[in-house]
Amino acid sequence: MKFVFYLLDTAPYGSEKAFGALNAAAVSLNRMNVILGLYGDGVYLAVVGQNSQKLGLPNLADILYAYGELRVIVHEPSLVS
């Protein structure tokens, strides 16, 4: 089986990069094993309980957790600092 690794290093809100990475990962799931790496500000995508209503945007963390078969790797030092 083929593998693909997506790396997200930008914040989940303020640009379309996080949404694009999630869409690319979701589309790839039926054809290959997918790993999404979160680094730098990208680690905030994994934080549960985000409220994005004031931004008028969907909660991307909810989308992330909707795909149980998606493997996610979080850079721990980025999350701690």
PDB file with one MODEL, atoms N, CA, C and O in Angstrom:
MODEL        1
ATOM      1  N   MET A   1       0.836  -1.178   0.000  1.00  0.00           N
ATOM      2  CA  MET A   1       0.000   0.000   0.000  1.00  0.00           C
ATOM      3  C   MET A   1       0.880   1.240   0.000  1.00  0.00           C
ATOM      4  O   MET A   1       1.974   1.233   0.564  1.00  0.00           O
ATOM      5  N   LYS A   2       0.411   2.277  -0.619  1.00  0.00           N
ATOM      6  CA  LYS A   2       1.142   3.540  -0.701  1.00  0.00           C
ATOM      7  C   LYS A   2       0.852   4.405   0.522  1.00  0.00           C
ATOM      8  O   LYS A   2      -0.199   4.295   1.154  1.00  0.00           O
ATOM      9  N   PHE A   3       1.804   5.257   0.828  1.00  0.00           N
ATOM     10  CA  PHE A   3       1.690   6.171   1.959  1.00  0.00           C
ATOM     11  C   PHE A   3       1.867   7.603   1.465  1.00  0.00           C
ATOM     12  O   PHE A   3       2.559   7.856   0.479  1.00  0.00           O
ATOM     13  N   VAL A   4       1.223   8.536   2.173  1.00  0.00           N
ATOM     14  CA  VAL A   4       1.427   9.952   1.906  1.00  0.00           C
ATOM     15  C   VAL A   4       1.509  10.670   3.255  1.00  0.00           C
ATOM     16  O   VAL A   4       0.807  10.317   4.203  1.00  0.00           O
ATOM     17  N   PHE A   5       2.370  11.673   3.323  1.00  0.00           N
ATOM     18  CA  PHE A   5       2.568  12.447   4.546  1.00  0.00           C
ATOM     19  C   PHE A   5       2.314  13.910   4.228  1.00  0.00           C
ATOM     20  O   PHE A   5       2.966  14.484   3.355  1.00  0.00           O
ATOM     21  N   TYR A   6       1.374  14.507   4.929  1.00  0.00           N
ATOM     22  CA  TYR A   6       1.099  15.935   4.798  1.00  0.00           C
ATOM     23  C   TYR A   6       1.630  16.618   6.054  1.00  0.00           C
ATOM     24  O   TYR A   6       1.441  16.120   7.163  1.00  0.00           O
ATOM     25  N   LEU A   7       2.289  17.752   5.880  1.00  0.00           N
ATOM     26  CA  LEU A   7       2.820  18.505   7.007  1.00  0.00           C
ATOM     27  C   LEU A   7       2.148  19.863   7.049  1.00  0.00           C
ATOM     28  O   LEU A   7       2.167  20.611   6.071  1.00  0.00           O
ATOM     29  N   LEU A   8       1.551  20.176   8.199  1.00  0.00           N
ATOM     30  CA  LEU A   8       0.907  21.466   8.393  1.00  0.00           C
ATOM     31  C   LEU A   8       1.681  22.231   9.452  1.00  0.00           C
ATOM     32  O   LEU A   8       1.825  21.772  10.585  1.00  0.00           O
ATOM     33  N   ASP A   9       2.178  23.401   9.073  1.00  0.00           N
ATOM     34  CA  ASP A   9       2.953  24.199  10.023  1.00  0.00           C
ATOM     35  C   ASP A   9       2.393  25.612  10.201  1.00  0.00           C
ATOM     36  O   ASP A   9       3.079  26.488  10.727  1.00  0.00           O
ATOM     37  N   THR A  10       1.166  25.831   9.770  1.00  0.00           N
ATOM     38  CA  THR A  10       0.523  27.134   9.955  1.00  0.00           C
ATOM     39  C   THR A  10      -0.717  26.979  10.817  1.00  0.00           C
ATOM     40  O   THR A  10      -1.289  25.893  10.914  1.00  0.00           O
ATOM     41  N   ALA A  11      -1.123  28.066  11.438  1.00  0.00           N
ATOM     42  CA  ALA A  11      -2.292  28.047  12.333  1.00  0.00           C
ATOM     43  C   ALA A  11      -3.547  27.609  11.578  1.00  0.00           C
ATOM     44  O   ALA A  11      -3.674  27.867  10.381  1.00  0.00           O
ATOM     45  N   PRO A  12      -4.473  26.948  12.275  1.00  0.00           N
ATOM     46  CA  PRO A  12      -5.664  26.438  11.606  1.00  0.00           C
ATOM     47  C   PRO A  12      -6.614  27.520  11.116  1.00  0.00           C
ATOM     48  O   PRO A  12      -7.450  27.246  10.254  1.00  0.00           O
ATOM     49  N   TYR A  13      -6.517  28.715  11.626  1.00  0.00           N
ATOM     50  CA  TYR A  13      -7.411  29.790  11.210  1.00  0.00           C
ATOM     51  C   TYR A  13      -6.579  30.965  10.719  1.00  0.00           C
ATOM     52  O   TYR A  13      -5.492  31.218  11.238  1.00  0.00           O
ATOM     53  N   GLY A  14      -7.073  31.668   9.743  1.00  0.00           N
ATOM     54  CA  GLY A  14      -6.360  32.809   9.189  1.00  0.00           C
ATOM     55  C   GLY A  14      -5.832  32.557   7.789  1.00  0.00           C
ATOM     56  O   GLY A  14      -5.447  33.496   7.093  1.00  0.00           O
ATOM     57  N   SER A  15      -5.808  31.314   7.373  1.00  0.00           N
ATOM     58  CA  SER A  15      -5.445  30.964   5.999  1.00  0.00           C
ATOM     59  C   SER A  15      -6.183  29.677   5.640  1.00  0.00           C
ATOM     60  O   SER A  15      -6.789  29.037   6.499  1.00  0.00           O
ATOM     61  N   GLU A  16      -6.124  29.316   4.392  1.00  0.00           N
ATOM     62  CA  GLU A  16      -6.815  28.100   3.941  1.00  0.00           C
ATOM     63  C   GLU A  16      -5.913  26.875   3.955  1.00  0.00           C
ATOM     64  O   GLU A  16      -6.329  25.799   3.525  1.00  0.00           O
ATOM     65  N   LYS A  17      -4.696  27.018   4.438  1.00  0.00           N
ATOM     66  CA  LYS A  17      -3.755  25.894   4.399  1.00  0.00           C
ATOM     67  C   LYS A  17      -4.223  24.696   5.219  1.00  0.00           C
ATOM     68  O   LYS A  17      -4.109  23.559   4.760  1.00  0.00           O
ATOM     69  N   ALA A  18      -4.749  24.925   6.423  1.00  0.00           N
ATOM     70  CA  ALA A  18      -5.200  23.818   7.269  1.00  0.00           C
ATOM     71  C   ALA A  18      -6.401  23.116   6.643  1.00  0.00           C
ATOM     72  O   ALA A  18      -6.463  21.887   6.607  1.00  0.00           O
ATOM     73  N   PHE A  19      -7.344  23.897   6.155  1.00  0.00           N
ATOM     74  CA  PHE A  19      -8.525  23.316   5.521  1.00  0.00           C
ATOM     75  C   PHE A  19      -8.120  22.528   4.276  1.00  0.00           C
ATOM     76  O   PHE A  19      -8.648  21.446   4.020  1.00  0.00           O
ATOM     77  N   GLY A  20      -7.193  23.071   3.513  1.00  0.00           N
ATOM     78  CA  GLY A  20      -6.701  22.371   2.325  1.00  0.00           C
ATOM     79  C   GLY A  20      -5.978  21.080   2.662  1.00  0.00           C
ATOM     80  O   GLY A  20      -6.152  20.070   1.981  1.00  0.00           O
ATOM     81  N   ALA A  21      -5.169  21.111   3.710  1.00  0.00           N
ATOM     82  CA  ALA A  21      -4.459  19.894   4.118  1.00  0.00           C
ATOM     83  C   ALA A  21      -5.437  18.818   4.581  1.00  0.00           C
ATOM     84  O   ALA A  21      -5.265  17.639   4.270  1.00  0.00           O
ATOM     85  N   LEU A  22      -6.472  19.233   5.331  1.00  0.00           N
ATOM     86  CA  LEU A  22      -7.482  18.263   5.773  1.00  0.00           C
ATOM     87  C   LEU A  22      -8.230  17.667   4.588  1.00  0.00           C
ATOM     88  O   LEU A  22      -8.476  16.461   4.554  1.00  0.00           O
ATOM     89  N   ASN A  23      -8.593  18.496   3.623  1.00  0.00           N
ATOM     90  CA  ASN A  23      -9.291  17.993   2.441  1.00  0.00           C
ATOM     91  C   ASN A  23      -8.412  17.038   1.642  1.00  0.00           C
ATOM     92  O   ASN A  23      -8.874  15.986   1.202  1.00  0.00           O
ATOM     93  N   ALA A  24      -7.155  17.402   1.455  1.00  0.00           N
ATOM     94  CA  ALA A  24      -6.238  16.533   0.715  1.00  0.00           C
ATOM     95  C   ALA A  24      -6.072  15.194   1.425  1.00  0.00           C
ATOM     96  O   ALA A  24      -6.058  14.142   0.786  1.00  0.00           O
ATOM     97  N   ALA A  25      -5.947  15.238   2.741  1.00  0.00           N
ATOM     98  CA  ALA A  25      -5.801  14.000   3.514  1.00  0.00           C
ATOM     99  C   ALA A  25      -7.060  13.146   3.408  1.00  0.00           C
ATOM    100  O   ALA A  25      -6.973  11.930   3.236  1.00  0.00           O
ATOM    101  N   ALA A  26      -8.225  13.772   3.510  1.00  0.00           N
ATOM    102  CA  ALA A  26      -9.488  13.026   3.450  1.00  0.00           C
ATOM    103  C   ALA A  26      -9.673  12.363   2.091  1.00  0.00           C
ATOM    104  O   ALA A  26     -10.119  11.218   2.015  1.00  0.00           O
ATOM    105  N   VAL A  27      -9.339  13.065   1.032  1.00  0.00           N
ATOM    106  CA  VAL A  27      -9.475  12.505  -0.315  1.00  0.00           C
ATOM    107  C   VAL A  27      -8.513  11.342  -0.528  1.00  0.00           C
ATOM    108  O   VAL A  27      -8.829  10.398  -1.252  1.00  0.00           O
ATOM    109  N   SER A  28      -7.361  11.406   0.088  1.00  0.00           N
ATOM    110  CA  SER A  28      -6.341  10.369  -0.089  1.00  0.00           C
ATOM    111  C   SER A  28      -6.625   9.105   0.711  1.00  0.00           C
ATOM    112  O   SER A  28      -6.059   8.053   0.416  1.00  0.00           O
ATOM    113  N   LEU A  29      -7.487   9.186   1.714  1.00  0.00           N
ATOM    114  CA  LEU A  29      -7.695   8.054   2.629  1.00  0.00           C
ATOM    115  C   LEU A  29      -8.174   6.788   1.952  1.00  0.00           C
ATOM    116  O   LEU A  29      -7.812   5.694   2.385  1.00  0.00           O
ATOM    117  N   ASN A  30      -8.970   6.895   0.911  1.00  0.00           N
ATOM    118  CA  ASN A  30      -9.512   5.677   0.300  1.00  0.00           C
ATOM    119  C   ASN A  30      -8.514   4.986  -0.624  1.00  0.00           C
ATOM    120  O   ASN A  30      -8.770   3.870  -1.076  1.00  0.00           O
ATOM    121  N   ARG A  31      -7.366   5.634  -0.918  1.00  0.00           N
ATOM    122  CA  ARG A  31      -6.390   5.040  -1.822  1.00  0.00           C
ATOM    123  C   ARG A  31      -5.056   4.718  -1.182  1.00  0.00           C
ATOM    124  O   ARG A  31      -4.277   3.940  -1.733  1.00  0.00           O
ATOM    125  N   MET A  32      -4.778   5.306  -0.022  1.00  0.00           N
ATOM    126  CA  MET A  32      -3.468   5.087   0.597  1.00  0.00           C
ATOM    127  C   MET A  32      -3.519   5.381   2.091  1.00  0.00           C
ATOM    128  O   MET A  32      -4.483   5.961   2.590  1.00  0.00           O
ATOM    129  N   ASN A  33      -2.483   4.980   2.786  1.00  0.00           N
ATOM    130  CA  ASN A  33      -2.346   5.313   4.205  1.00  0.00           C
ATOM    131  C   ASN A  33      -1.876   6.754   4.305  1.00  0.00           C
ATOM    132  O   ASN A  33      -0.917   7.153   3.645  1.00  0.00           O
ATOM    133  N   VAL A  34      -2.558   7.527   5.134  1.00  0.00           N
ATOM    134  CA  VAL A  34      -2.289   8.953   5.230  1.00  0.00           C
ATOM    135  C   VAL A  34      -1.822   9.297   6.641  1.00  0.00           C
ATOM    136  O   VAL A  34      -2.399   8.841   7.628  1.00  0.00           O
ATOM    137  N   ILE A  35      -0.774  10.103   6.718  1.00  0.00           N
ATOM    138  CA  ILE A  35      -0.296  10.640   7.991  1.00  0.00           C
ATOM    139  C   ILE A  35      -0.292  12.156   7.867  1.00  0.00           C
ATOM    140  O   ILE A  35       0.226  12.704   6.894  1.00  0.00           O
ATOM    141  N   LEU A  36      -0.865  12.826   8.846  1.00  0.00           N
ATOM    142  CA  LEU A  36      -0.862  14.279   8.896  1.00  0.00           C
ATOM    143  C   LEU A  36       0.048  14.701  10.035  1.00  0.00           C
ATOM    144  O   LEU A  36      -0.212  14.385  11.196  1.00  0.00           O
ATOM    145  N   GLY A  37       1.116  15.416   9.703  1.00  0.00           N
ATOM    146  CA  GLY A  37       2.044  15.912  10.703  1.00  0.00           C
ATOM    147  C   GLY A  37       1.707  17.346  11.060  1.00  0.00           C
ATOM    148  O   GLY A  37       1.509  18.179  10.176  1.00  0.00           O
ATOM    149  N   LEU A  38       1.642  17.638  12.343  1.00  0.00           N
ATOM    150  CA  LEU A  38       1.351  18.986  12.828  1.00  0.00           C
ATOM    151  C   LEU A  38       2.594  19.528  13.517  1.00  0.00           C
ATOM    152  O   LEU A  38       3.130  18.907  14.434  1.00  0.00           O
ATOM    153  N   TYR A  39       3.045  20.692  13.066  1.00  0.00           N
ATOM    154  CA  TYR A  39       4.287  21.272  13.534  1.00  0.00           C
ATOM    155  C   TYR A  39       4.104  22.780  13.683  1.00  0.00           C
ATOM    156  O   TYR A  39       3.315  23.377  12.950  1.00  0.00           O
ATOM    157  N   GLY A  40       4.810  23.398  14.605  1.00  0.00           N
ATOM    158  CA  GLY A  40       4.695  24.849  14.783  1.00  0.00           C
ATOM    159  C   GLY A  40       3.271  25.226  15.169  1.00  0.00           C
ATOM    160  O   GLY A  40       2.672  24.589  16.035  1.00  0.00           O
ATOM    161  N   ASP A  41       2.732  26.251  14.537  1.00  0.00           N
ATOM    162  CA  ASP A  41       1.357  26.672  14.823  1.00  0.00           C
ATOM    163  C   ASP A  41       0.320  25.668  14.341  1.00  0.00           C
ATOM    164  O   ASP A  41      -0.843  25.742  14.738  1.00  0.00           O
ATOM    165  N   GLY A  42       0.723  24.741  13.498  1.00  0.00           N
ATOM    166  CA  GLY A  42      -0.198  23.711  13.021  1.00  0.00           C
ATOM    167  C   GLY A  42      -0.699  22.792  14.119  1.00  0.00           C
ATOM    168  O   GLY A  42      -1.733  22.143  13.956  1.00  0.00           O
ATOM    169  N   VAL A  43       0.027  22.722  15.257  1.00  0.00           N
ATOM    170  CA  VAL A  43      -0.394  21.837  16.345  1.00  0.00           C
ATOM    171  C   VAL A  43      -1.741  22.267  16.939  1.00  0.00           C
ATOM    172  O   VAL A  43      -2.438  21.457  17.549  1.00  0.00           O
ATOM    173  N   TYR A  44      -2.102  23.535  16.763  1.00  0.00           N
ATOM    174  CA  TYR A  44      -3.371  24.010  17.320  1.00  0.00           C
ATOM    175  C   TYR A  44      -4.579  23.391  16.633  1.00  0.00           C
ATOM    176  O   TYR A  44      -5.699  23.499  17.130  1.00  0.00           O
ATOM    177  N   LEU A  45      -4.362  22.752  15.508  1.00  0.00           N
ATOM    178  CA  LEU A  45      -5.444  22.036  14.845  1.00  0.00           C
ATOM    179  C   LEU A  45      -5.925  20.866  15.693  1.00  0.00           C
ATOM    180  O   LEU A  45      -7.088  20.473  15.593  1.00  0.00           O
ATOM    181  N   ALA A  46      -5.058  20.304  16.520  1.00  0.00           N
ATOM    182  CA  ALA A  46      -5.398  19.142  17.329  1.00  0.00           C
ATOM    183  C   ALA A  46      -6.042  19.495  18.667  1.00  0.00           C
ATOM    184  O   ALA A  46      -6.443  18.599  19.410  1.00  0.00           O
ATOM    185  N   VAL A  47      -6.147  20.764  18.983  1.00  0.00           N
ATOM    186  CA  VAL A  47      -6.712  21.180  20.272  1.00  0.00           C
ATOM    187  C   VAL A  47      -8.232  21.034  20.235  1.00  0.00           C
ATOM    188  O   VAL A  47      -8.898  21.611  19.376  1.00  0.00           O
ATOM    189  N   VAL A  48      -8.765  20.266  21.163  1.00  0.00           N
ATOM    190  CA  VAL A  48     -10.206  20.011  21.229  1.00  0.00           C
ATOM    191  C   VAL A  48     -10.904  21.193  21.900  1.00  0.00           C
ATOM    192  O   VAL A  48     -10.324  21.865  22.753  1.00  0.00           O
ATOM    193  N   GLY A  49     -12.154  21.441  21.508  1.00  0.00           N
ATOM    194  CA  GLY A  49     -12.972  22.453  22.168  1.00  0.00           C
ATOM    195  C   GLY A  49     -12.778  23.861  21.641  1.00  0.00           C
ATOM    196  O   GLY A  49     -13.107  24.828  22.328  1.00  0.00           O
ATOM    197  N   GLN A  50     -12.258  23.990  20.448  1.00  0.00           N
ATOM    198  CA  GLN A  50     -12.088  25.312  19.867  1.00  0.00           C
ATOM    199  C   GLN A  50     -13.446  25.914  19.511  1.00  0.00           C
ATOM    200  O   GLN A  50     -14.355  25.199  19.090  1.00  0.00           O
ATOM    201  N   ASN A  51     -13.578  27.215  19.680  1.00  0.00           N
ATOM    202  CA  ASN A  51     -14.810  27.922  19.323  1.00  0.00           C
ATOM    203  C   ASN A  51     -14.479  28.895  18.205  1.00  0.00           C
ATOM    204  O   ASN A  51     -13.892  29.952  18.438  1.00  0.00           O
ATOM    205  N   SER A  52     -14.859  28.530  17.000  1.00  0.00           N
ATOM    206  CA  SER A  52     -14.553  29.366  15.843  1.00  0.00           C
ATOM    207  C   SER A  52     -15.773  30.119  15.336  1.00  0.00           C
ATOM    208  O   SER A  52     -15.742  30.654  14.228  1.00  0.00           O
ATOM    209  N   GLN A  53     -16.844  30.176  16.115  1.00  0.00           N
ATOM    210  CA  GLN A  53     -18.080  30.835  15.680  1.00  0.00           C
ATOM    211  C   GLN A  53     -17.871  32.316  15.407  1.00  0.00           C
ATOM    212  O   GLN A  53     -18.408  32.837  14.429  1.00  0.00           O
ATOM    213  N   LYS A  54     -17.107  33.009  16.245  1.00  0.00           N
ATOM    214  CA  LYS A  54     -16.884  34.442  16.035  1.00  0.00           C
ATOM    215  C   LYS A  54     -16.098  34.713  14.760  1.00  0.00           C
ATOM    216  O   LYS A  54     -16.176  35.807  14.201  1.00  0.00           O
ATOM    217  N   LEU A  55     -15.351  33.734  14.306  1.00  0.00           N
ATOM    218  CA  LEU A  55     -14.615  33.868  13.055  1.00  0.00           C
ATOM    219  C   LEU A  55     -15.491  33.563  11.848  1.00  0.00           C
ATOM    220  O   LEU A  55     -15.141  33.892  10.715  1.00  0.00           O
ATOM    221  N   GLY A  56     -16.645  32.925  12.104  1.00  0.00           N
ATOM    222  CA  GLY A  56     -17.529  32.528  11.019  1.00  0.00           C
ATOM    223  C   GLY A  56     -16.967  31.384  10.200  1.00  0.00           C
ATOM    224  O   GLY A  56     -17.237  31.270   9.005  1.00  0.00           O
ATOM    225  N   LEU A  57     -16.177  30.531  10.855  1.00  0.00           N
ATOM    226  CA  LEU A  57     -15.526  29.412  10.181  1.00  0.00           C
ATOM    227  C   LEU A  57     -15.887  28.101  10.860  1.00  0.00           C
ATOM    228  O   LEU A  57     -16.196  28.085  12.052  1.00  0.00           O
ATOM    229  N   PRO A  58     -15.851  26.993  10.109  1.00  0.00           N
ATOM    230  CA  PRO A  58     -16.095  25.699  10.748  1.00  0.00           C
ATOM    231  C   PRO A  58     -14.959  25.357  11.710  1.00  0.00           C
ATOM    232  O   PRO A  58     -13.826  25.809  11.541  1.00  0.00           O
ATOM    233  N   ASN A  59     -15.278  24.563  12.708  1.00  0.00           N
ATOM    234  CA  ASN A  59     -14.272  24.121  13.665  1.00  0.00           C
ATOM    235  C   ASN A  59     -13.451  23.026  13.006  1.00  0.00           C
ATOM    236  O   ASN A  59     -13.929  21.907  12.821  1.00  0.00           O
ATOM    237  N   LEU A  60     -12.226  23.348  12.654  1.00  0.00           N
ATOM    238  CA  LEU A  60     -11.386  22.400  11.932  1.00  0.00           C
ATOM    239  C   LEU A  60     -10.965  21.219  12.791  1.00  0.00           C
ATOM    240  O   LEU A  60     -10.690  20.143  12.260  1.00  0.00           O
ATOM    241  N   ALA A  61     -10.907  21.393  14.098  1.00  0.00           N
ATOM    242  CA  ALA A  61     -10.578  20.270  14.973  1.00  0.00           C
ATOM    243  C   ALA A  61     -11.658  19.196  14.883  1.00  0.00           C
ATOM    244  O   ALA A  61     -11.355  18.004  14.922  1.00  0.00           O
ATOM    245  N   ASP A  62     -12.921  19.615  14.762  1.00  0.00           N
ATOM    246  CA  ASP A  62     -14.009  18.650  14.598  1.00  0.00           C
ATOM    247  C   ASP A  62     -13.844  17.859  13.307  1.00  0.00           C
ATOM    248  O   ASP A  62     -14.087  16.653  13.275  1.00  0.00           O
ATOM    249  N   ILE A  63     -13.433  18.538  12.251  1.00  0.00           N
ATOM    250  CA  ILE A  63     -13.214  17.854  10.976  1.00  0.00           C
ATOM    251  C   ILE A  63     -12.070  16.855  11.113  1.00  0.00           C
ATOM    252  O   ILE A  63     -12.154  15.732  10.616  1.00  0.00           O
ATOM    253  N   LEU A  64     -11.017  17.267  11.780  1.00  0.00           N
ATOM    254  CA  LEU A  64      -9.867  16.385  11.981  1.00  0.00           C
ATOM    255  C   LEU A  64     -10.280  15.101  12.686  1.00  0.00           C
ATOM    256  O   LEU A  64      -9.896  14.011  12.260  1.00  0.00           O
ATOM    257  N   TYR A  65     -11.056  15.213  13.758  1.00  0.00           N
ATOM    258  CA  TYR A  65     -11.440  14.046  14.542  1.00  0.00           C
ATOM    259  C   TYR A  65     -12.554  13.224  13.891  1.00  0.00           C
ATOM    260  O   TYR A  65     -12.862  12.131  14.365  1.00  0.00           O
ATOM    261  N   ALA A  66     -13.158  13.722  12.825  1.00  0.00           N
ATOM    262  CA  ALA A  66     -14.196  12.982  12.115  1.00  0.00           C
ATOM    263  C   ALA A  66     -13.614  11.820  11.310  1.00  0.00           C
ATOM    264  O   ALA A  66     -14.329  10.878  10.968  1.00  0.00           O
ATOM    265  N   TYR A  67     -12.317  11.890  11.009  1.00  0.00           N
ATOM    266  CA  TYR A  67     -11.656  10.850  10.227  1.00  0.00           C
ATOM    267  C   TYR A  67     -10.807   9.997  11.154  1.00  0.00           C
ATOM    268  O   TYR A  67      -9.616  10.254  11.331  1.00  0.00           O
ATOM    269  N   GLY A  68     -11.419   8.990  11.738  1.00  0.00           N
ATOM    270  CA  GLY A  68     -10.725   8.130  12.690  1.00  0.00           C
ATOM    271  C   GLY A  68      -9.567   7.353  12.090  1.00  0.00           C
ATOM    272  O   GLY A  68      -8.643   6.978  12.811  1.00  0.00           O
ATOM    273  N   GLU A  69      -9.595   7.105  10.793  1.00  0.00           N
ATOM    274  CA  GLU A  69      -8.531   6.339  10.151  1.00  0.00           C
ATOM    275  C   GLU A  69      -7.327   7.199   9.769  1.00  0.00           C
ATOM    276  O   GLU A  69      -6.314   6.674   9.306  1.00  0.00           O
ATOM    277  N   LEU A  70      -7.429   8.511   9.959  1.00  0.00           N
ATOM    278  CA  LEU A  70      -6.323   9.420   9.667  1.00  0.00           C
ATOM    279  C   LEU A  70      -5.336   9.410  10.833  1.00  0.00           C
ATOM    280  O   LEU A  70      -5.698   9.712  11.970  1.00  0.00           O
ATOM    281  N   ARG A  71      -4.083   9.059  10.533  1.00  0.00           N
ATOM    282  CA  ARG A  71      -3.044   9.082  11.565  1.00  0.00           C
ATOM    283  C   ARG A  71      -2.499  10.498  11.684  1.00  0.00           C
ATOM    284  O   ARG A  71      -2.178  11.138  10.683  1.00  0.00           O
ATOM    285  N   VAL A  72      -2.400  10.972  12.903  1.00  0.00           N
ATOM    286  CA  VAL A  72      -1.922  12.331  13.156  1.00  0.00           C
ATOM    287  C   VAL A  72      -0.716  12.267  14.074  1.00  0.00           C
ATOM    288  O   VAL A  72      -0.737  11.590  15.101  1.00  0.00           O
ATOM    289  N   ILE A  73       0.329  12.974  13.697  1.00  0.00           N
ATOM    290  CA  ILE A  73       1.546  13.077  14.501  1.00  0.00           C
ATOM    291  C   ILE A  73       1.702  14.546  14.887  1.00  0.00           C
ATOM    292  O   ILE A  73       1.697  15.427  14.027  1.00  0.00           O
ATOM    293  N   VAL A  74       1.839  14.798  16.179  1.00  0.00           N
ATOM    294  CA  VAL A  74       1.968  16.166  16.687  1.00  0.00           C
ATOM    295  C   VAL A  74       3.364  16.368  17.244  1.00  0.00           C
ATOM    296  O   VAL A  74       3.847  15.551  18.027  1.00  0.00           O
ATOM    297  N   HIS A  75       4.009  17.443  16.848  1.00  0.00           N
ATOM    298  CA  HIS A  75       5.329  17.799  17.363  1.00  0.00           C
ATOM    299  C   HIS A  75       5.136  18.353  18.763  1.00  0.00           C
ATOM    300  O   HIS A  75       4.696  19.491  18.929  1.00  0.00           O
ATOM    301  N   GLU A  76       5.463  17.558  19.767  1.00  0.00           N
ATOM    302  CA  GLU A  76       5.184  17.915  21.159  1.00  0.00           C
ATOM    303  C   GLU A  76       5.824  19.223  21.614  1.00  0.00           C
ATOM    304  O   GLU A  76       5.147  20.002  22.284  1.00  0.00           O
ATOM    305  N   PRO A  77       7.088  19.514  21.293  1.00  0.00           N
ATOM    306  CA  PRO A  77       7.652  20.794  21.714  1.00  0.00           C
ATOM    307  C   PRO A  77       6.874  22.008  21.176  1.00  0.00           C
ATOM    308  O   PRO A  77       6.801  23.041  21.843  1.00  0.00           O
ATOM    309  N   SER A  78       6.303  21.886  19.993  1.00  0.00           N
ATOM    310  CA  SER A  78       5.492  22.977  19.452  1.00  0.00           C
ATOM    311  C   SER A  78       4.213  23.164  20.254  1.00  0.00           C
ATOM    312  O   SER A  78       3.736  24.286  20.418  1.00  0.00           O
ATOM    313  N   LEU A  79       3.665  22.076  20.747  1.00  0.00           N
ATOM    314  CA  LEU A  79       2.416  22.126  21.500  1.00  0.00           C
ATOM    315  C   LEU A  79       2.635  22.697  22.896  1.00  0.00           C
ATOM    316  O   LEU A  79       1.767  23.389  23.428  1.00  0.00           O
ATOM    317  N   VAL A  80       3.774  22.415  23.481  1.00  0.00           N
ATOM    318  CA  VAL A  80       4.073  22.856  24.834  1.00  0.00           C
ATOM    319  C   VAL A  80       4.417  24.345  24.878  1.00  0.00           C
ATOM    320  O   VAL A  80       4.034  25.036  25.822  1.00  0.00           O
ATOM    321  N   SER A  81       5.124  24.840  23.883  1.00  0.00           N
ATOM    322  CA  SER A  81       5.575  26.246  23.935  1.00  0.00           C
ATOM    323  C   SER A  81       4.568  27.231  23.457  1.00  0.00           C
ATOM    324  O   SER A  81       4.832  28.433  23.454  1.00  0.00           O
TER     325      SER A  81
ENDMDL
END
